[in-house]
Amino acid sequence: MSHHRLFSSLWSVLADFACRAGGMPTPQTLQTQIHEQNLQVQLRDEQQRALDRVISKIRASLDLETIFRTTTKETCKLLRVERVAVYRFFENWGGEFVSDFEFAEPGWNDLGFLGQNTVWNDTYLQEHQGGRYQSNHTLVVADVYAAGLSQCHLDILAQFHIRAYATAPIFIGHKLWGVLAAYQHSQPYDWQEQQIKFLTNVATHLGFAVKQSELLAQTQQKAEELQETYERQQLLFNLVSEIRETLDLDILFKTMVRETRKILKVDRVGIFQFAPDSNYHSGQFVAEHVLPAYDSALATAVYDHCFSEKYAMQYEQGRMQVIADLDTAELQECHRRLLKLFQIKAQIITPLMKGERLWGLLCVHQCCQPRQWKETEIQFIKQLAAQFSVALGQAELVAQYRLQATELDKAMQELRQSNFKLEQLTIIDPLTQVANRRRFNEVLDKEVKHQHRTDSYLSLILFDIDYFKAYNDYHGHLAGDACLSKIAKAVQSVVKRPTDLLARYGGEEFAVILPDTNASGAIQVAREIQMAVSNLQITCDHSHEGNGVTISLGITSQIPTPDLSVETLIAEADKALYQAKEQGRNTWVLYAA
């Protein structure tokens, strides 16, 4: 053994000497390099798994506070930094750190949080409306004292003991929303490229989460507002439905002037309406009943500044004008001329109110001669005007109720649309726009029970994308998401029957539920799915088999029995899928008990 160790040592020395003499790395150097490369690979794998976990948590929640708290904590620990914070821009491109969205490692949270009463207005960002971040650029500083920063900037950083930082922009669509920032307090920090990519990817998905959350918040707020409007309007609608249908105003006008003229045996009865927004300066007669011997006043425009200045307020307070003889009455000359224009010798004028506002006048004219009006006639006209004012108010209410009913119907339609959107958010996978896992579980459970009752076949296909992780790693997550979406759309074109369901089962795995379908039918569908994916010709330069993306499928088909569980059916399809993978992928396998 001693000779063997001596020989090994001598051989190692000679090998090192030979490698150095030949300009080649020594075995020890190669081992060190391999070890470092393995560490880098492990780190990348760890960060990739961590990113997948963070993205899954982001997509699993619609609550912004939960999303940001979870994300900053995970990011801080995975980057092995001492603080991660979120900076949000104002409309003027100033901004602030959001305290609820911040995480600091123990020991550094004693310094306080950046978001506590900290408005950090960067004049450069304000002047350039987001500056470099508008171009989706990151900013990485390994040591603030070696980065050539301005003194004012260094002073701000020193307040929070910031020695190094890396930042990535957060976009909502094309709008710059804020910045995700990682900080190191204790010492300079050598940021690795993989860490910056990780930070950028997290910021990108935070932008998606903010947009999704804002859309949901807007939809929920709209739904709540519509629901409140509906409840209020429904109350009004129920009240008005208990009131008898109001008289049509046009018919009411004509009936009232005709019958009033006959009862009072006068020459003319008319309804005068003030022009809206005229401040009682002008108006016209909108209804009239007059003896043929006298001129009609209908549609004649009347302008009377004296009325608005001297009498309008009095009539609004209930004043009536009773004139027995125009020639002896104390009137303004402008009024005397106006009355003579309509051949009036005697008249009674009483206000018509619409709520608290003067709407018009009820005019009773005697044209052939003066007339001494009886008190009973005056009271009758007064009561008539009061009833007419009630009718005006009632007519306005009915018009309002009809308008509100129309608006209510519109609000209900919007409410139904909002509820539909909310329901879709709970059953549709946001990336692929097919059914999600929750919807899959509901439908499969229902179909197992239904097919058992009808004694019919039920088939289930599970399939996933071959070597999808390699595809994702090589082409990036955005390309991976696009690949999933294309495949989902292609398979959906195959799964056409209304009773069939395509769902995203998880990650790159999908499921197809086929009611009333036996094994041969399910195999035919599986082949068509496989062909549809193949026809997409999605290239994968890093694929293990050729250059196209392929799928493997597992099929199970049977008539459900009382003891068949959903879990058993899924397990059978999953086992068949596993066998398809073992057989070299890009194939299908039918489960055999």
Disulfide bonds with the S-S distance in Angstrom:
none
